[in-house]
Amino acid sequence: AETSVTELTALAPYMEKLDVALAEKNIVTDYLAMAEEKSGVPKRNIVLGAGVLTVIWLAIGVGSSLLCSVICFIYPAYKSFKAVESTRGDDDTQWLTYWIVYSTFNIMEYFTDLLLFWIPMYNLLKCCFLLWCMWPVENNGSTIVYMKLLRPFLLKNESKIDAKLNKVTGQVNKYVADAQREASTFANSDAGQLLAGTAAVAAQNASKQIDDAMTEPKDKEI
């Protein structure tokens, strides 16, 4: 009994924050209010029940990988939009940090997929990690991972990374310039002019056939 009371006491601040969030006026709380009115179940219980079902689905459900990707992408993407549109600067840093961690995690996941596949309830663990990274507190997961791991590595290798990126960018720009030059040369050649003229005639004929079909009477007299 004492353990249950202690657990409830520990959860009380989070329940208060949840109630405050549910008291706000937005499209989500509007739908929750409609569900509460029709079912008679309090909004808090609906949210908690949905959370439990989500955890179970992530643990054993079909399509749990897709669900995890949606949860960990849609909300941060929307909050990033809000950060871009706001005049504050700290929220921009917060969500840029999250996307750095998220991108790094996805790259590592791609190369270790065969090993991660065998971890029980991996998608649930992944979703919990990314939720920790996006949690709206000052020192959330993304801040800790970035400051402790990614930032030191990137600062140490920044010059090398910049050199590689500049080299690759220069090569890509060269290939694009060569392709544009070849396309311009072909367009000005006899074969290019002939091809352009043929395409123009074909487009004109197709347009005429469509116009004739649209203006043709639906019912013909026999």
C-alpha positions in Angstrom: 0.0 0.0 0.0 2.8 2.4 0.9 4.5 1.6 -2.5 1.2 2.5 -4.3 0.9 5.8 -2.4 4.5 6.7 -3.2 4.0 5.9 -6.9 0.8 8.0 -7.1 2.6 10.9 -5.3 5.5 10.7 -7.9 3.0 10.7 -10.8 0.9 13.6 -9.4 3.0 16.4 -11.0 2.8 14.7 -14.4 -1.0 14.2 -14.1 -1.3 17.9 -13.3 0.7 18.9 -16.4 -1.5 16.6 -18.4 -4.7 18.2 -17.0 -3.3 21.6 -17.9 -2.5 20.5 -21.4 -6.0 19.0 -21.8 -7.6 22.2 -20.6 -6.1 24.2 -23.5 -8.3 25.0 -26.5 -7.1 23.3 -29.7 -8.3 20.8 -32.3 -7.1 17.8 -30.3 -8.8 18.8 -27.0 -11.9 19.6 -29.0 -12.1 16.0 -30.3 -11.2 14.7 -26.9 -14.1 16.8 -25.4 -16.5 15.2 -28.0 -15.3 11.7 -27.1 -15.7 12.5 -23.4 -19.2 13.7 -24.0 -20.3 10.7 -26.0 -18.5 8.0 -24.0 -18.7 9.5 -20.5 -15.0 8.7 -20.0 -12.8 11.6 -18.8 -10.4 13.1 -21.2 -7.4 12.2 -19.0 -8.5 8.5 -19.0 -8.9 8.5 -22.8 -5.4 9.9 -23.3 -3.9 7.4 -20.8 -5.7 4.5 -22.4 -4.5 5.6 -25.9 -1.0 5.8 -24.5 -1.2 2.3 -23.1 -2.5 0.9 -26.4 0.3 2.8 -28.3 2.9 1.2 -26.0 1.4 -2.3 -26.6 1.3 -1.7 -30.3 4.9 -0.5 -30.4 5.9 -3.6 -28.4 4.2 -6.3 -30.4 1.9 -4.8 -33.1 2.2 -5.0 -36.8 3.5 -1.8 -38.4 5.1 -0.6 -35.1 8.1 0.7 -37.1 5.8 3.0 -39.1 4.0 4.1 -35.9 7.3 5.0 -34.2 8.4 7.0 -37.3 5.2 8.9 -37.3 5.3 9.7 -33.6 8.9 10.8 -33.7 8.7 12.8 -36.9 5.2 14.5 -37.1 5.3 16.2 -33.7 8.9 17.5 -34.0 8.2 18.6 -37.5 5.2 20.7 -36.4 7.2 22.1 -33.4 10.0 23.0 -35.8 7.5 24.9 -37.9 6.3 26.8 -34.8 9.9 27.5 -33.9 10.7 28.9 -37.3 7.6 31.2 -37.2 8.3 32.4 -33.7 10.6 35.3 -32.8 12.4 33.3 -30.1 15.8 31.8 -30.7 16.1 29.1 -28.0 13.4 26.9 -29.6 15.2 26.9 -32.9 18.3 25.6 -31.2 16.3 23.0 -29.4 14.7 21.5 -32.5 17.8 21.8 -34.6 19.6 19.8 -31.9 16.9 17.2 -32.0 17.1 16.8 -35.8 20.9 16.4 -35.6 20.5 13.6 -33.1 17.5 12.1 -35.1 19.5 12.1 -38.4 22.6 10.5 -36.7 20.4 7.9 -35.1 18.8 7.0 -38.4 22.2 6.7 -40.2 23.5 4.4 -37.5 20.2 2.4 -37.5 20.5 1.9 -41.3 24.0 0.3 -41.0 23.1 -1.8 -37.9 19.6 -2.9 -39.0 20.4 -6.6 -39.1 21.6 -6.5 -35.5 18.8 -4.3 -34.2 16.2 -6.5 -35.7 16.9 -9.2 -33.1 16.4 -6.9 -30.1 13.1 -7.6 -28.4 10.6 -4.7 -28.6 13.2 -2.6 -30.4 10.6 -0.1 -31.9 9.3 0.6 -28.4 12.8 1.2 -27.1 13.5 3.4 -30.1 10.4 5.4 -29.6 11.1 5.9 -25.9 14.6 7.1 -26.7 13.4 9.6 -29.3 10.6 10.8 -27.0 13.3 11.4 -24.4 15.2 13.4 -27.0 12.2 15.6 -27.8 10.8 15.9 -24.3 10.1 19.6 -23.6 12.6 20.2 -20.8 15.9 22.1 -20.7 18.3 19.1 -20.6 16.4 16.5 -22.7 17.9 13.5 -24.4 18.9 15.4 -27.6 20.8 18.0 -25.6 22.7 15.4 -23.6 23.6 13.3 -26.6 24.6 16.3 -28.7 26.7 17.9 -25.9 28.3 14.7 -24.7 28.9 12.8 -27.9 28.1 14.5 -31.2 29.4 18.0 -30.5 32.9 17.0 -29.4 33.2 14.6 -32.4 32.0 17.3 -34.9 34.2 20.0 -33.5 37.2 17.7 -33.7 36.6 16.7 -37.3 34.9 19.9 -38.6 37.7 20.9 -40.9 38.0 17.4 -42.4 34.2 17.2 -43.0 34.2 20.7 -44.6 37.0 19.7 -46.9 35.1 16.6 -48.0 31.9 18.4 -48.5 33.6 21.2 -50.6 35.2 18.5 -52.7 31.9 16.7 -53.3 30.1 19.9 -54.0 32.7 21.0 -56.5 32.4 17.7 -58.4 28.6 17.9 -58.4 28.7 21.4 -59.7 31.1 20.4 -62.4 28.9 17.5 -63.5 25.8 19.8 -63.6 27.7 22.4 -65.6 28.8 19.7 -68.1 25.3 18.3 -68.4 23.9 21.8 -69.0 26.5 22.5 -71.7 25.8 19.2 -73.4 22.0 19.8 -73.3 22.5 23.3 -74.7 24.7 22.0 -77.5 22.2 19.3 -78.4 19.3 21.7 -78.4 21.0 24.0 -80.9 22.0 21.1 -83.2 20.0 20.0 -86.2 18.9 16.8 -84.4 17.8 18.8 -81.4 15.8 21.2 -83.5 14.2 18.3 -85.4 13.2 16.6 -82.1 11.8 19.8 -80.7 9.7 20.4 -83.8 8.4 16.9 -83.8 7.5 17.2 -80.1 5.6 20.4 -80.7 3.7 18.9 -83.6 2.8 15.9 -81.6 1.6 18.1 -78.7 -0.5 20.2 -81.1 -2.1 17.1 -82.6 -2.9 15.6 -79.2 -4.4 18.9 -78.0 -6.6 19.0 -81.2 -7.8 15.4 -80.7 -8.7 16.2 -77.1 -10.7 19.3 -78.1 -12.5 17.3 -80.8 -13.4 14.6 -78.3 -14.7 17.2 -75.8 -16.9 19.0 -78.4 -18.2 15.8 -80.0 -22.0 15.3 -79.3 -22.6 12.6 -76.7 -25.6 11.1 -78.5 -25.3 10.5 -82.2 -28.4 10.1 -84.3 -28.7 6.7 -86.0 
